[in-house]
């Protein structure tokens, strides 16, 4: 594909030329995908079917589960099919769709985690004003704003990535990841998309600072709780939130700010897996399954 200004398809990363290892990759990704969709579908079902969970906090949790389903569903099945069919192809439009949907869902995940941190901050620091501040009308507007903003974000990244021609079609990643696509540009340096990426990283750090501030205020309020059990419960819930979010943001920054290697790299693959595959699996466990109300509803559903 060298010296060509346009491509009609892309070649994704081939994990191995060995047929047995390709099948192993298929089953590993299948197990990961099955676990992720099962955990998130349980959360969505529990919130949708039980009236006790029709609260603003659980509305955020359900939307987070929907976003996590979207993230894994847009990248894992194609990689599984390629391994099973012993191919590397993805169409040009398929690659465009991956960039648009994946970047939109990733952005909505980031925004919603920030909103959820604020929700917990108000609930713990201003419990008497919680229903006044975080009411259904406000929550509905926030969720709509998150989805619309994320879609616009994804569209900007998609336009910025694909408006320049490509001189190669070999993507050294298991899905169409923006940094690896930018490296294929005929012009070598896509100033428009780089600007979008810098703005995105800045916004991400802004969300991170806001979350740190929210949890700092939460921890200060918790330390005033006389009950040791109450403090331990809050810390055991909040600290995993911070750890998962920090892992997500740091790995995204490393994956997008460092220059991708010209050849397949285990480091590139590991960074991408950390921010794209693990959070959708861990989010329902940390944010939802630890929730007593959701656990109660899930146990009722299990007995049906």
C-alpha positions in Angstrom: 0.0 0.0 0.0 3.0 2.3 0.0 3.0 5.5 -2.2 -0.8 5.4 -2.4 -2.9 8.3 -1.3 -6.1 6.4 -0.5 -7.0 3.0 1.0 -10.1 1.0 0.8 -9.5 -1.2 3.8 -7.1 -1.6 6.7 -5.1 -4.5 8.1 -5.4 -4.9 11.9 -2.8 -6.4 14.2 -2.4 -10.1 13.8 -1.7 -11.6 17.2 0.0 -14.7 15.8 0.4 -16.6 12.5 0.1 -19.8 14.4 -3.4 -21.2 14.0 -3.6 -22.6 17.5 -2.6 -19.3 19.1 -5.2 -17.5 16.9 -7.9 -19.8 18.3 -6.6 -19.2 21.8 -6.8 -15.5 21.2 -10.4 -16.0 20.1 -11.4 -17.8 23.2 -9.6 -15.4 25.5 -11.4 -12.4 24.0 -14.6 -14.4 24.0 -14.3 -15.1 27.7 -13.5 -11.4 28.4 -16.3 -10.2 26.3 -18.8 -12.6 27.8 -17.8 -11.6 31.3 -18.1 -7.9 30.5 -21.5 -8.0 28.8 -22.9 -10.3 31.5 -21.8 -8.0 34.3 -23.1 -4.9 32.6 -26.4 -6.5 31.4 -27.1 -7.6 35.0 -26.7 -3.9 36.1 -29.0 -2.7 33.3 -31.6 -5.3 34.0 -31.6 -4.7 37.8 -32.0 -1.0 37.4 -34.6 -1.2 34.7 -36.8 -3.9 36.4 -36.8 -2.8 40.0 -38.6 0.4 41.1 -36.4 0.8 44.2 -33.5 1.5 41.9 -35.2 4.2 40.0 -33.0 6.9 41.6 -30.5 9.4 40.0 -27.5 7.5 41.2 -28.7 4.2 39.6 -29.7 6.1 36.5 -26.0 7.1 36.2 -24.9 3.5 36.9 -27.2 2.2 34.1 -25.9 4.6 31.6 -22.3 3.7 32.6 -23.1 0.1 32.0 -24.6 0.9 28.5 -21.5 2.9 27.6 -19.2 0.0 28.8 -21.2 -2.4 26.7 -20.7 -0.1 23.7 -17.0 0.2 24.2 -16.3 -3.6 24.2 -18.9 -4.4 21.5 -17.3 -2.1 18.9 -13.8 -3.5 19.2 -13.8 -7.0 20.6 -16.2 -8.9 18.2 -14.3 -7.8 15.1 -11.0 -8.9 16.6 -12.5 -12.3 17.5 -13.9 -12.8 14.0 -10.6 -11.9 12.4 -8.8 -14.5 14.6 -11.4 -17.1 13.9 -11.5 -16.5 10.2 -7.7 -16.1 10.0 -7.9 -12.6 8.5 -6.8 -9.1 9.4 -9.2 -7.0 7.2 -11.5 -4.2 8.3 -13.2 -2.0 5.7 -12.6 1.7 5.5 -16.1 2.5 6.6 -15.8 -0.1 9.4 -12.7 1.6 10.6 -14.4 5.0 10.5 -17.3 3.5 12.5 -14.9 2.1 15.1 -13.2 5.4 15.7 -16.5 7.3 15.9 -18.3 4.9 18.2 -15.3 4.0 20.4 -14.2 7.6 21.0 -17.8 8.7 21.7 -18.3 5.9 24.3 -14.9 6.5 25.9 -15.7 10.2 26.2 -19.1 9.5 27.7 -17.5 7.1 30.2 -15.1 9.8 31.3 -17.8 12.5 31.6 -20.2 10.2 33.4 -17.6 9.0 36.0 -17.0 12.7 36.7 -20.7 13.3 37.2 -20.9 10.2 39.5 -18.1 11.6 41.6 -20.1 14.8 42.0 -23.2 12.8 42.8 -21.4 11.1 45.7 -19.9 14.4 46.8 -23.3 16.0 47.2 -24.8 12.8 48.8 -22.1 12.6 51.5 -21.2 16.3 52.1 -24.7 17.8 51.6 -27.2 15.0 52.4 -30.0 17.3 53.3 -29.8 19.1 50.0 -29.2 16.0 47.8 -32.7 15.6 46.5 -32.9 19.4 45.7 -29.6 19.5 43.8 -29.5 16.0 42.2 -33.2 15.6 41.2 -34.6 13.7 38.2 -34.9 16.8 36.0 -31.3 17.8 36.6 -30.1 14.2 36.1 -32.0 13.8 32.9 -30.4 17.0 31.5 -27.0 15.9 32.6 -27.3 12.4 30.9 -28.5 14.0 27.7 -25.7 16.5 27.8 -23.2 13.7 28.3 -24.4 11.7 25.4 -24.7 14.7 23.0 -21.3 16.1 24.0 -19.7 12.7 23.6 -21.1 12.2 20.1 -19.8 15.6 19.0 -16.5 14.7 20.5 -16.4 11.4 18.6 -17.4 13.2 15.3 -14.6 15.7 15.7 -12.0 13.0 16.3 -13.3 11.0 13.4 -13.1 14.0 11.0 -9.7 15.0 12.3 -8.4 11.4 11.8 -9.8 10.7 8.4 -9.8 14.0 6.5 -6.2 13.4 5.4 -5.3 10.6 3.0 -3.4 7.5 4.2 -0.2 6.1 2.6 -0.4 2.8 4.3 -3.2 0.5 5.6 -1.3 -1.5 8.2 -2.6 -0.7 11.7 -0.4 -2.1 14.4 -3.3 -2.5 16.9 -6.2 -4.9 17.3 -8.7 -2.2 16.4 -8.6 1.2 14.6 -6.9 3.3 17.3 -6.4 6.9 16.5 -2.6 7.2 17.3 -1.9 4.3 15.0 -4.1 5.7 12.2 -2.4 9.1 12.5 0.9 7.4 11.9 -0.3 6.2 8.5 -1.1 9.7 7.2 0.7 10.7 4.0 1.5 14.1 5.6 3.1 12.6 8.7 1.8 15.1 11.1 -2.0 15.8 11.4 -2.1 19.1 13.1 -5.9 19.2 13.4 -6.2 15.8 15.1 -3.2 16.5 17.3 -4.9 19.6 18.5 -8.1 17.6 19.2 -6.0 15.1 21.2 -4.2 17.8 23.2 -7.6 19.4 24.0 -9.0 16.0 25.0 -6.1 15.2 27.3 -6.5 18.6 28.9 -10.2 18.0 29.4 -9.4 14.6 30.9 -7.1 16.1 33.4 -9.7 18.7 34.2 -12.2 15.9 35.0 -9.5 14.1 37.0 -8.8 17.2 39.1 -12.5 17.6 39.7 -12.8 14.0 40.8 -9.8 14.3 43.1 -11.4 17.5 44.7 -14.8 15.7 45.1 -13.2 12.7 46.8 -11.0 14.9 49.0 -14.1 16.6 50.3 -15.8 13.2 50.7 -12.8 11.9 52.7 -12.9 15.0 54.9 -16.5 14.5 55.6 -16.1 10.8 56.2 -13.3 11.4 58.8 -15.9 13.2 60.9 -18.1 10.1 61.0 -17.9 8.7 64.5 -18.5 5.1 63.3 -15.3 3.3 62.3 -17.4 0.8 60.2 -19.0 3.8 58.4 -15.6 5.2 57.5 -14.2 1.9 56.4 -17.3 1.3 54.1 -16.9 4.7 52.4 -13.1 4.3 52.0 -13.5 0.8 50.6 -15.9 2.1 48.0 -14.2 5.4 47.0 -10.6 4.2 46.8 -11.3 1.6 44.1 -13.2 4.3 42.1 -10.1 6.4 42.2 -7.8 3.6 41.3 -9.8 2.5 38.3 -10.3 6.0 37.0 -6.6 6.8 37.5 -5.6 3.7 35.6 -7.9 4.6 32.8 -6.7 8.2 32.5 -3.0 7.4 32.8 -3.0 4.6 30.3 -5.1 6.8 27.8 -2.5 9.6 28.1 0.4 7.2 27.6 -1.3 5.6 24.6 -2.2 8.8 22.9 0.7 11.1 23.8 3.6 8.7 23.0 4.5 8.0 19.4 3.3 4.5 18.4 6.0 2.2 17.3 6.5 1.3 13.6 6.2 -2.4 14.4 3.8 -4.3 16.6 4.6 -3.5 20.2 3.6 -5.4 23.4 3.7 -2.0 25.3 1.2 -0.4 22.8 -1.0 -3.5 23.1 -0.8 -3.5 26.9 -1.6 0.2 27.3 -4.6 -0.1 24.9 -5.9 -3.1 26.7 -5.7 -1.3 30.1 -7.8 1.6 29.0 -10.2 -0.1 26.6 -10.9 -3.6 27.9 -10.4 -3.6 31.7 -12.5 -0.6 32.8 -15.7 -1.9 31.2 -15.2 -5.1 33.1 -14.2 -3.6 36.4 -16.7 -0.7 36.4 -19.9 -2.8 37.1 -18.0 -4.7 39.8 -16.7 -1.7 41.6 -19.5 0.8 41.1 -22.5 -1.5 41.1 -22.1 -5.0 42.4 -20.7 -3.6 45.6 -23.9 -1.7 46.0 -26.2 -3.4 48.5 -29.4 -2.4 46.8 -28.3 -3.8 43.4 -27.0 -7.0 45.1 -30.4 -7.4 46.7 -32.2 -7.0 43.4 -29.8 -9.3 41.6 -30.3 -12.0 44.2 -34.1 -11.7 43.7 -33.7 -12.0 39.9 -31.5 -15.1 40.4 -34.2 -16.8 42.5 -36.9 -16.2 39.8 
